[in-house]
């Protein structure tokens, strides 16, 4: 494991063993007709971009569907997929791809990631959210760590709660029901499972360098590497923490700027990152090298054509 692979993700996915991956996060090019992915002028990127939209939404859905079919095949029976999209094609993706391949019964959540970025309109409400569809491979067993730090929300005491410490030194809040006399207790390290609308994660800003310098204390500003569709580490961190455990294998077939592999590596997960862009793989490799230490697991970079 722990490898960056350069090449067409469809062919690479076909080469991976069935039921070998625990978690898949993908942030495929949105059907927005905006040339986001052609960032450094890679021939492969340009050719793929032009081909993908030549037949409209039907062509786009067919292109994405055959890749998700392979993702379903390589996902373990207890695994999950998180597909990141927006309003341009979210309805098509859910109905014609995810429901068809994973089954409606295995739909877990539609996570709404709300953010505030530049760009305003006076003709309608501003579209400032993305959709992240979460499906498990089956409906009986899947990984979900919803009440841990980094995923759940901290419990806050009301006026009727008492702060205490148990015999093991663990702090808790408790309250007594006035009607029944029953005592309810919540431990401080047991986080509350949050709702499916995530408004607490800031998008990676696209402000000029001088503004970013002034805002250098901002975590998202520090993360910025110049990749137009870059997602914040905190967003990927929450997904990986909630749907996998240490040692699990995380796959990102549209790696882009390398956020998924960087976060997975920090969280002691094994990982596979795929992209057809030479520059995307180089950026991801550099990002991983910068955070490596004596205890890091080595990784490889492979060419697949």
N, C-alpha and C positions, 0 to 999 in steps of 0.2 A: 504494500500500500504506500501511501504518501508519494503520489506522483502527479506531475503536471504533464498533460498529453496534448501535443499540437496536432490538430487534424479535424476532419469532419466528425462531429459528435455522433452522427447516426452510425457510421461505420465502426467507430470506437465502441459505442454501446453494444453493438452486435457481437463484438469480440469478448465482452465481459461475461463471466459465468452467471448462470441463473441463480437467483436468490443469494446474492453475495454482498448486497449493500443494505445498510440499516436505515439511512435517511437520505433523501434527495431534495435539495433545494435548487430550483431553477428560476432564473430571471431572464426569460428569453426576450429577444427584441419585440417590443410592443408593436401592434399593428397601427402605427401612428403616421406612417409615410414620412417620417423624419429620419434623416440620415445620421442617426446617433452612432450606430455601430461602426461606421466607416471613419474611424478616428485618425488613423495614421496612414491611410491610403493603401493598406495591404490589398493586393490583387484578389486574394481569396475573399476578403470581406466585401469588396465592391461587387464581385461576381455573385456572391451569395445574396447580397442585399437586393440587387437588381432582379434576380430570378424569383425571390420569395414573394414579391408583391406584384409580379407581372400579371397574375391571374386574379387579383383582388382577394377578398376575404376567404373565399372558398379555397384558393390556392394556399393561403397562409395557414388555414386550419388543417389542411391535408399535410402540409409540410411539418407542422408541429405534432400532429397526431401520431405519425409514424415513429417519431422520436419518443413520445410518451409511452407508446406501446412497448418499446424496448426497455424503458425505465421500469415499467410494471414487471417485466420479465426478470430483471436483475434485482428487484427489490425483495428483501426477505419477507416471509409471511407476517412477521410482526413489525415490518417497516412502515414508513410514512413518506408521503411526497408533499412538498409545499411549493405551489406554482404561483409565481408573482406576476401580476398583470395589471391592467388598468381598464378604464371604461371603453376603450376602443374595441376590445374583443372579449371582455370578460364573460359575457353571456354565452357567446359561441364556444369559448374554451370550456366552460363548465358543462354545458349541455351536450356538445358534440364530441368532446374529448374525455374529460374526467369522469362524467357520469357513465359514458359508454364503456370506458376501459376499466375503471375502478369500481363502478357500480354506485348507484345513488345511496345505497345502504351504508356505504363506507365513507360518505361525506362526514367530516368531523366539524370543521369550522370554515366560515368565510371571515378571515381576519381583515379588518379595515384599518389600514395604516394612515392616519391623518397627519398631515404636515402643512407647513406654511412656507411657500417659496415665492420668488418674484414672479411677476406676471399677473395682470388683473384684467377683468372684462366688465363692461357695463351692460352687457346684453343678457346675462344670466348669472346664476350663482357660480362662483369660482370652483373649478374642479381641483380639489386639493386633497386627494386621497388615492391610494392604490389598494388593490384587492389581492389577498394571498389565500388561495384555496388550499385547505389541508384535507387530504384523504389518506386513510390507512389502507393497507392492502387487504385486510380482512376486518370483519366487524366484531371479532371475539377478543383479540388481544393486540395491543399496540403500546408503545412507550409513551407515557405522558407524565412529566415531572412538573406539575402545575403549581406546586406550593413551595418552591425553593427560591433562594435568593437569585436575582437576575431574571426571574420569570414571574413569580407572584408579586403581589403588592403587600407592603408591611401592614400589619394589623395595628390599629390605633385604639387606644383606650377611651371609653366614654366616661362620663362623670360617675357612672354607677359601677365602674370596674376597680378592682384592687390589684396592685402590683405585688407579686410575691416571688419566692424562690423555693423550688422543691428540694428534696433531700440529695439530689444529684447536682445541685447548683444551677439548674436551668431556670431562667426567669420566665414568669408567666403573668397573664392578666386573668382575673376571674371575677365572676359576678354571681349573685344569688337571686334566683327567681322569687319574687315576692309572693306569688300565689302558691307555688309548690315547694319552695325551700330548696330546690335542686341547685347545685353549684355547677356552673359552666366555666371551663378553663381553656385558655388559648395560650400556647407557648409562643414566645417572641420569635423563635427561629422557624416557626411553622407559618409560612406566608399564605395569604389569602389568594385563591385562584382569581385571576383578573378576568375582566370581560373581553369580548372579541373585538373591541374597538380600541386601538392603541394610539393614544394621542401624546404620549410622553417621550416619543423618540423623534429627534430633530433630523430633518433631511440634510444630506451633505450639501452645504451651500455652494453656490457658483459665483461668489463675489470676487472682485478683483483682488490681486495678491496683497495690496496695501491695506485693504479692509480686513482681509483674513489675518494679517499681521497684528492689527489692532485688536482683533478678537481671538488672539492666539490661545487664550485660556479655554476657549470653547473646544470641547472634545471633537466634535464633528469637523471643525475647521482644521484641527491638527491632522485629522485622518486624510484630508483631501489630497488626492494624487493627480487630479486633472482628468480623470475618466468621467465623461458626461453622465453616464447612468450609474455611477458609483452609489452603492447603498451603505448606510452607516453600520459600523461593526455591532453596535448595540442591538440593532434589529436582527441581524444574523445570529448574534449570540443568544438572544432569547429563543429563537427557533431551534437552534442546536441543543441548548440546555433542556428545553421542554420535551424534545422528541428523540433524544438519544442519551446514551450513557458513555462514560469514559471507555475508550477502547473500541467503540463502535465505528463503523465506516460511513463517512459522509461523502456524498458525490454532488458536484456542481458541474453540469454539462455545458453551461454557458458562463464560464468563469469570469470573463471580463477583467476587471482590475484586481481580482484575486482576494476579495474580502472573505468569501466563504472558506477558502483554504487557510487564510491567515488566522481566522477566528477558530476554526476547527483545530488547528495546530496548538493554539494557546489553551484550548479546553481539553487537550489530551485525547482527541479523537483521531483516528486514522482518516485519510482523505484521498480523493481523486478529483482533480480539476481538469476540465477539458475546454479548449477554445481553438478556433481555426485561425486566430490572429497571432502572428509571430510576436508582435509587440505586446499583446495582452499577456502572453506566456512569459515574456521577458520581465514585464512589470511585476507579475505575480511572483516570479522567481526572486527578484530583488527584494520584494516586500517580505518574503519568507526568510531570506538570508539575514535581513536586518534584525529580525526578532529571534533568531536562533541563539541558543546558548549551549553549555556543556551537556545539558540534560535533554536537549531536543532530539527528536527522532530524525535521522537523515531522510532526504527525499530525492527523487530522480526526476529528470526532465526527458520526455520521450517524444519522438517524431513518429506520427502514424499517417501514412498516405496510402 
